[in-house]
């Protein structure tokens, strides 16, 4: 998708830094999809019958391949969606760490679990079948693998429908899995349009569906899957609060807020989108934050010292600019940026808005780009109310030196994740997922394995 798809029969990879179309991937036909689903079923049968130890070996080899090919994989992400090359390499390395963690812990995660009944009853975890995964472009490897690795570990197959603008990343990932020893079809890529996505969802060979994307897409897909009685896991939009209380370490909070908002050019579901400042420290935080954001280097994503690259698509840049301008018209103050950067690429100036309030676009809606909203709260209770004043509930952060208070406040924040004195992040050791319109279900840790497993009760000699 980098630029809007211009041809109805082809997905285009367009470099968002200069507008160059460098690859075309024809969409598959219904006949091709039929073959892909048949192959996925065959791959599932082979893969699920393999010993867990063999599966763990494949994960270890996948980690090795990712590290070996980090330059080629990273450059593909940089060219397809504009991720700065240093961050692209880091994404590939994070995927390798993910594979290592599941390889190390997979046997325990899949082991039969005892019950309070005693030795005669236990729970075993069995695969469901091929899982259709509909994934976005913003982390073209991590979004795939953070779901695929635990799904595959359990013996399921993974059928990827990736975003059209990052099909190069999709096919490189598929090739890496095959080299690692995954049976053909256990991980497969289908480049299909929405009508064939709908057909795949209801196909009996697809056992479940995983979606990371917009609320509208998630709702539509979940409706179709629900009608077919298919399990779904949805990770949708986010408008994450980043609360800084009066006793916070401001120097560290500012650093974390800059990274938490502007990494990946701000195109992260769990980015720190609404920065809520306790009134006593609001002025000092704002001054430091604006100064730090102004120092971020915007430029060619292939350059080693670029921190903010282009946005992935020009329509997304236009949408962000509309949100910013509407907020300014409603009373928000421009502290930095707030404009498109002229030229061929999809660049947007790093932006900081002050005096943002509920009812403004940048408060009420998800802002997916390099724009931060600063909101002032009169005390802790108002800060929590502002944080929860959102249709989203993906993740969030609280900054305070009082860890006891943080524990209490965490229970009041309506999000799937809450980070104290840090910014939101995903890690294989802990689950990720949301509440409200941010979706349901969890990925990563043991939750990510069990979401797509049959928890089968086995009970001997029950009287």
N, C-alpha and C positions, 0 to 999 in steps of 0.2 A: 504494500500500500504506500510507500513513501509519498509520492505524489498520489493524488486520487487515481484509481485505476482507470485508464483511458480507453481500454479495449475490453469488451465484454467477454472475449474468449481467451484473454491472456492476463496473467499477473505480471506486473512490471516491477523490477528493482531499479529505483531511481535514487541516485546519490543526492541526499538532501542538502549537501554543502554547495552543489553547483547545478543541480537540475538534470544531470546527465543520466539517461537511461542506459544501463550497462548490462542488463539481463532481462530476458523474457521467458516466462514459464507458462505454456499453454494449460488452460484448465482441463481437467479430466472429464471424460464423458461418463454417462451412466454405465456403459459397458465396462469402462476402465475401473470405476468404483466397485462394480460387482467382482471383478477379478481381485481387487485389493482386499475386499472383505473376506473373500475365500482364502486368500493367502494369509491374512491375519488370523483366521480361524485355525488354519494348519500350523502356523507359527505358535499360536497359543497352546495347541495340543502338545507340540514338541517341547516347548519351553516349560510348561507346567509339569511335565513328567520328569524333568531333570531334577537331580538332587539339589537341595538348598546349597550345599557346598559348591556345586558347579555354578550356580547362579552368582554366588559371592565372588567366584573367580572371574566371571565376566565383568562384574562391577569394578574389581581391582584393575583389570586390563583397560576398562574404559577410562579410569582415572589416569592411567599412564598415557593413553592416546591423547587425551585432552591436554595434558601438560606438554607432550611432544609437539602437538600441532597448535599451540597457543597463539602463535603469530598469525597463521593463516585463518584460524577461527576468529580471532580478534579483529583482523582487518576486514573480514566479511561483514561483521556486525557494524564496524565503523562505516563502511561504504553503503550498507543497506539502510541503516536507520540513524546514522550520524553520531553514534556513541563515541566520545573521545577515546582514543586508542588505549591510553593507560587504563581507563575504566573498563574497556572491552576485554583487555587481558585479565584484569581482576575478576571479571564475570566468569571467564573460562576457568580460572584457578578455583573459584568458589564452587563451580560444578564438579571439579576434580575432588575437592574436599568433601563434597556431598557424597560422591561415589565411595570414597574411602570410609566415611563414617558408617554408611549402610553396609558396606562389606565387612566392617569390623563388628557391627552390632546386629546384623541381619539374622543370624542363627537364633539369638535370644528373642528377637522381635517375633519370629515365626514359631517359636517353641510352643507346645501345648501348655495351656494355663490351668493350674489346679482350681478347684472350687471348694467351697466350704462343706460340700457333701463328703469329701474325703477322696481316697485313692480311686474309688469306683466311678467318679465322674470328673471329666475335664472338658475344656474347650479347645478345639483346634481351629486353625485359620486356613481356609481353602480359597483359592482364586475363583473369581466370578466369570472371567472370560475377557474378550477384547474390550478395552475402554476407549471410547472416542474422546479425544482431548481437543478442545477448541481454544487456541492460545493467542496472546497478543504479541506485539512487536517490540515492546520497550526493553525487555530482557530476553533477546531471542534464543539464548541457550538456557539461562537459569529458569525461565518460566516453563520451558519444556521439562528440564531434568528434575526440578524440585518435585514435580508431580510424577514424572515417568519412573524415576529410580525406585521409590517405594512401591509403586504400582507393579513394576516389573519384578521387584524382589519377591512379591507375593505370588508370582507365577502367572499373573495376568499378561495379556498383550496390550500394546499401546498404539492406537491409531491416531496420528497427529494431523489435525487440520490447522496449519499455522497461518498467521497473518500474511496476506499476499505480498507485502513489501519485504519480507525476510525469508523468502523461500530458499535462498542460497544457504542460509544458516540451517534451515530445516533439513536440506539434503546432505549437508556436511555432517550433521548429527546422525542421520540415518546411516551414512557410510561408516562413521566411527563405531556405532553399535555393531554393525556387521563384522567389522574388523576385530572387535573385542570378543566375538564369539557368540553373539546373540543369534538364534536361529532366524532365518529369513521369515519375515512377516510378524515376528514378535514385537518389533518396532517398525512401523511403516508410516509413510507420509502420503496423504491424499490432498492434492491441490484441486479443491472443488468449490463451486459456487454455492450460495445459500440454499438453493432448491435441492441440491444433492446432499447438503448437510442435513436437511430435514429428512431426506430419504434414509440417510445413514442412521440417524437417531432412532428411527422406528424399526430398522432392520433387526431381525431376531438374532443376528450374529453379534450385534453390539450389546454388551451386558450393562453398561453404565456410561455416564457422560460427565466429564470434568470441563469446567469453563472458567477462564479468567478473561474478563472484559468489562463492557459497560453494563449498566443496569438494564438498559433496553434489550441488549443481546442476551443477557443472562435470563431475563424474564421470559423471553420468547423461546429460548432453548429449553428451559426448565418446564415450560408448559407442554412442549412437544414430548419431552422425555417422561413427564408425569403421566400424560395420556397413555403412554406405552408402558407405564409402570417400571421405568428405569430409574435407578439411583442416580442422583446428581450431587456434585460438589461445586459450589459457586464462590469465586473470589471476584467481587465486582468493584465498584468505585470506592473512593475514600476521600475524606476531607479532614485529614488527621489534625487534631489539636496538639499544640506544643506549648504547655503551660509553664511559665516561669514565675515562680513565687518570689516574694520580697527578700527571702533569705538565701536565694540561690547563688551559686558561684557563677557570676555573670560572665567572666572570661571564658569558662568552659561551656556555658550555655550558649553563648554567641557562636563559638566554633561549631558546636553540634548543630545549631539551627541553620548555619550556612550550608554545611554538608547535607543535613537532613532535608533541606528544601531544594538545593541547586544541583546535587549530584544527578548524573544522567540527564542534565539539562532540565531538571524538575519533572521529568516524565516517569514518575514512580507512584504507584497506588498508595504506598505507605509513606509518602513524603510528608514533611512537616508543613502542611498547607496553611493552617490558621495558627499564627503565633500569638498566644494570649498572655499578656503581660500584666502582672500585678502593678497597680498604679505607682507605688513608691519607686519602682526601678524602671518604669516604662521609658522615661526620657533617656537615661543612661544606656539602657539596652539598645534602644533605637539608634542612638548615635554610633555606638560600636558596631551594630549589625550593618547599618547602611555603609559604613566605611569598609567593612570586611567584604561585603557583596560587591562594592565598586572595584575592589582589587582583583576580582575573579577575571581570568583571561578568557575572552570569547574569541573563537577562531576556527581554523581548519581542524577538524576532529582527528586528522592523521598526524597532527603535530603533538610532540611529547608534552609540551607545556600548556596545551589547551585544557581548560576545565569545563567550559560550556561550549558545546557544539551546536549545530542547527537542530531545530525541532524536526521530527521525523517526516511530517507532511505539512504542506502549506495550508491546507484547510484547518489543521489543528492550530497552527500559528494564528490564523485569522480568528478562530474561535476564542483563543486566549486573549487576543487583542480586544475583541468585542467585550469580553467579561471585564477586562481592565478598564476600558473606556466607559462602560456603563456604570461601573463602581465610582469612577471619578466624577461622572455626572451626578451621581447620587450623594456625593460629599466626601469621598475618600481623597486623601492627599497624596500626590505623587512625590515620593521621597527619592526615587531613583528610577530611571528607565521609562517604562510604560510606552514603548514604541517598537515597531518592526525595524530591523536593520536593513537598509537598502542593499540590493544586490540580487544575484541569482539564487542564493541559498535561502533556506527557511530559518534565518536567524532572528531571534527576538532578544532585545536588550534585557539583561538582568534587571528585574523590577521589584521595587519595594513600595507598597502602599501603606500609608498610615490612616488612622481614624476610620478603619473599616468596622462596619457594624452589621448586625443581622438585617436582612432585607437587601443587602448589596450582592451583586452576582458573585464576587470573589469570596464572600462569606457563605452564601447558600449553596453554591455549586462547586463541583470538583474542578479545580484549576490544574490542568495537566501541562505544565511548562514552567519556565524560570520566572515565576512571579510569587512573591511572598506577601501575605496580608498580616498586618500588625493590628491587634485588637487590645484595648485597655480594659482591665477589669478592676472593679472596686472591691478587692478582697477575694479570699479563697472561694467562698460560696458562689459569687458571681462568675468566677473563673470556671468553676465546674459546670454551672448552668450554661455558660457560653459554649463550653466544649461539647456538651450534650445537645446543644441546639442545632442539630444536623440530622438529615435523613440517613447519613452514613455512620458506620461504627466499625471501622477496620482496625486502626491502631492509634496510638497516641503516646505522649510523653509528659512527665511532670518533673520539674526541676526544683528541688528543695534540699536543704541540708538536714531536714528533720525526717528521717526514714520512717519513724513511727507514724507521723502525719501522712507520709506518702502511701503507706500501707492502707490506711483508712480511706484516703481519697481514691486510691486505685479501685476500690469496690464501688465507688460512686460514678466512675467514668464508664460510659456505655460503648466500650470498644472490645474487640477480640484480643487485642494485645495492649499492654501498657508498660512503657519503659521509664524507669526512674533514673534521672541524671544521665540520660543517653538519648539517642534518637532511634526511631523505629527501624528494625532490621529483621531479616529472615535468616534463620540458622537451623541446620538439620536437627539439632538437639531439642528444639522447642517447636510447638505447633504454630501455624499461622492461619488466620481466617478471620471472618468478621461477623457482625450482627447487623440488624436492621437491613437497609438496602445495600449493605456491603456484602451480603450473601450469607452462606451457611456451609457447614462442614469445615474440615481442617486438612491442611497439608503439612508435611514434614513430621519428624519424630515418629513415635509409634502410631500416632493418630493417622498420619498419612498412609501408613501401610494398611491399617484396619478399616479405613473408610471404604475400600473396595475389596473387602474380603468377606467370605461367608463364615461368621463365627458359629461354628457347628458344635452343639453340645453332644458329647458322647457319654452315655451312662450305662454301666454294667449292672446287671442283676438288681434292678430297682424293685423293691417289694411293695 
